[in-house]
């Protein structure tokens, strides 16, 4: 069926905010993502095993901001893939300039 993006729908005004300021929507985007992934990959080898890993990621409570779900997905998938990178939140740094210059 071609390429399909799975994105979290955020308010149009969010383009001017950092991801730590963007609130997660209350819509059913989680169910829509899981349905899209299932429809696209149901026939793929090992899909059942991967679905058991992906579904809990979407269904877990992440917090109320986009940064929370991003952090949760990145750290969870890193652990799953045995990637031992230490992730640091950019809010811990004294950054200069606007978001484009950083």
C-alpha positions as CSV (number, residue, x, y, z in Angstrom):
1,X,0.0,0.0,0.0
2,X,3.0,2.3,-0.1
3,X,4.7,4.4,2.5
4,X,2.7,5.5,5.6
5,X,4.0,7.8,8.2
6,X,3.1,7.3,11.8
7,X,3.3,10.6,13.5
8,X,1.8,11.9,16.7
9,X,-0.7,14.6,15.9
10,X,0.2,17.8,17.8
11,X,-1.4,21.2,17.8
12,X,-0.3,23.5,14.9
13,X,1.1,26.0,17.4
14,X,3.5,23.4,18.6
15,X,5.9,24.2,15.7
16,X,7.1,27.2,17.7
17,X,7.7,25.1,20.9
18,X,10.4,22.8,22.1
19,X,9.4,19.1,22.4
20,X,9.5,19.5,26.1
21,X,6.7,22.1,25.8
22,X,4.5,20.1,23.4
23,X,1.6,18.4,25.1
24,X,0.6,14.9,23.9
25,X,-2.9,14.8,22.3
26,X,-5.7,13.0,24.0
27,X,-6.8,11.5,20.7
28,X,-6.5,7.7,19.8
29,X,-3.2,8.1,17.9
30,X,-1.7,5.1,19.8
31,X,-4.4,2.7,18.5
32,X,-4.0,4.2,15.0
33,X,-0.2,3.7,15.0
34,X,-0.6,0.1,16.2
35,X,-3.3,-0.6,13.5
36,X,-1.0,0.9,10.8
37,X,2.0,-1.2,11.9
38,X,-0.1,-4.3,12.1
39,X,-1.7,-3.9,8.7
40,X,1.7,-3.1,7.2
41,X,3.7,-5.9,8.8
42,X,1.3,-8.7,9.7
43,X,2.6,-11.0,7.1
44,X,6.3,-10.3,7.8
45,X,8.4,-13.0,9.4
46,X,8.6,-12.7,13.2
47,X,5.9,-10.0,13.3
48,X,4.1,-11.7,16.3
49,X,7.3,-11.5,18.3
50,X,8.0,-7.9,17.4
51,X,4.4,-6.9,18.0
52,X,4.7,-8.2,21.6
53,X,7.6,-5.8,22.0
54,X,6.1,-2.8,20.3
55,X,2.5,-2.9,21.7
56,X,3.6,-2.3,25.3
57,X,5.7,0.7,24.2
58,X,2.5,2.4,22.8
59,X,0.2,1.4,25.7
60,X,2.5,2.4,28.5
61,X,1.9,5.7,30.3
62,X,4.7,8.1,29.1
63,X,3.8,11.4,30.7
64,X,2.0,14.3,29.1
65,X,4.7,15.8,26.8
66,X,6.2,14.8,23.5
67,X,9.6,14.7,25.1
68,X,8.4,12.0,27.5
69,X,7.3,9.6,24.8
70,X,10.4,10.3,22.7
71,X,12.6,9.5,25.7
72,X,10.6,6.4,26.6
73,X,10.7,5.0,23.0
74,X,14.4,5.8,22.5
75,X,15.6,4.3,25.9
76,X,13.3,1.2,25.6
77,X,14.4,0.4,22.1
78,X,18.0,1.0,23.0
79,X,17.7,-1.5,25.9
80,X,16.0,-4.0,23.6
81,X,18.8,-3.7,21.0
82,X,21.4,-3.8,23.8
83,X,22.7,-0.3,22.9
84,X,24.5,1.1,26.0
85,X,24.6,4.8,24.9
86,X,24.1,7.2,27.8
87,X,21.4,9.7,26.7
88,X,21.4,13.2,28.1
89,X,18.5,15.6,28.1
90,X,19.4,18.8,26.3
91,X,17.7,20.8,29.0
92,X,20.6,20.0,31.2
93,X,22.9,22.2,29.1
94,X,23.2,26.0,28.9
95,X,22.5,26.3,25.2
96,X,23.0,29.5,23.2
97,X,21.0,30.7,20.2
98,X,17.7,29.5,18.8
99,X,16.7,26.0,18.0
100,X,18.0,26.2,14.4
101,X,21.4,27.5,15.4
102,X,22.0,24.7,18.0
